């Protein structure tokens, strides 16, 4: 990072002499942005290193997740309106009488 900083300082001095103060201001602003981005990347890098640490107790994590799921299902069940089903009517059995045959015919 020091190399980039010294290189940007070397670029600013000749630019200030030949192109005017506007270019020098732009280069300084660009340098400040690069330094802030480098700091942000370093912070993200340290966060990912700590997050990637191995977890030794996976059973505890699993229990916590299952408890949260049960709690979420309970909240969803409590939020649903209770629907009362209409009473079920018993199926009506129709009475079937035997067919009567005309008096003149015989059954084979």
C-alpha positions in Angstrom: 0.0 0.0 0.0 2.9 2.3 0.7 4.2 1.7 -2.8 0.9 2.8 -4.3 0.8 5.8 -2.1 4.3 6.9 -3.1 3.5 6.3 -6.7 0.4 8.4 -6.5 2.4 11.2 -4.7 5.0 11.1 -7.5 2.2 11.4 -10.1 0.6 14.3 -8.3 3.7 16.5 -8.2 4.4 16.6 -12.0 0.7 16.8 -12.8 0.3 19.8 -10.5 3.1 21.6 -12.4 1.9 20.9 -15.9 -1.9 20.4 -15.9 -3.1 22.6 -13.1 -4.6 22.1 -9.7 -7.8 20.4 -11.0 -5.9 17.2 -12.0 -4.0 17.2 -8.8 -7.3 17.4 -6.8 -8.8 14.5 -8.9 -5.8 12.3 -8.2 -5.9 13.0 -4.5 -9.6 12.2 -4.4 -8.9 9.0 -6.3 -6.1 8.1 -3.9 -8.4 8.7 -0.9 -11.1 6.4 -2.5 -8.5 3.7 -3.1 -7.3 3.9 0.5 -10.8 3.7 1.9 -11.6 0.7 -0.3 -8.4 -1.0 0.8 -9.4 -0.5 4.4 -12.9 -1.9 3.7 -11.4 -5.0 2.0 -9.1 -5.6 4.9 -12.1 -5.4 7.3 -14.1 -7.8 5.2 -11.1 -10.2 5.0 -10.8 -10.3 8.8 -14.5 -10.8 9.2 -14.5 -13.8 6.7 -11.5 -15.3 8.5 -13.4 -15.2 11.9 -16.6 -16.5 10.3 -14.9 -19.4 8.6 -13.6 -20.8 12.0 -14.8 -24.4 12.4 -17.8 -24.9 14.6 -17.2 -27.6 17.2 -20.7 -28.0 18.5 -23.0 -28.7 15.6 -25.5 -30.5 17.7 -26.3 -27.3 19.6 -26.7 -25.4 16.4 -29.1 -28.0 15.1 -31.1 -27.9 18.3 -31.4 -24.1 18.0 -32.5 -24.3 14.4 -35.1 -26.9 15.2 -36.4 -24.8 18.1 -36.7 -21.8 15.9 -38.6 -23.8 13.3 -41.0 -25.1 16.0 -41.6 -21.6 17.2 -42.2 -20.3 13.7 -44.7 -23.0 13.0 -46.5 -22.2 16.3 -46.7 -18.5 15.4 -48.0 -19.4 11.9 -50.6 -21.8 13.4 -51.7 -19.1 15.9 -52.0 -16.5 13.1 -54.2 -18.7 10.9 -58.0 -18.2 11.4 -59.7 -21.3 12.8 -61.9 -22.8 10.2 -64.8 -24.9 11.6 -65.8 -27.6 9.2 -69.5 -28.0 8.6 -71.0 -31.1 10.3 -70.8 -34.2 8.1 -74.2 -35.6 7.2 -74.4 -39.3 7.2 -75.0 -40.8 3.8 -78.6 -41.5 3.1 -79.2 -45.1 2.1 -81.9 -45.5 -0.5 -84.2 -48.4 -0.1 -84.4 -50.5 -3.3 -87.4 -52.8 -3.7 -87.3 -55.8 -5.9 -88.7 -55.2 -9.4 -92.0 -56.7 -10.0 -92.4 -58.7 -13.2 -95.5 -58.5 -15.3 -97.9 -61.4 -14.6 -97.7 -62.9 -18.1 -94.0 -63.3 -18.3 -91.9 -66.0 -16.8 -88.3 -65.8 -15.7 -86.0 -68.3 -17.5 
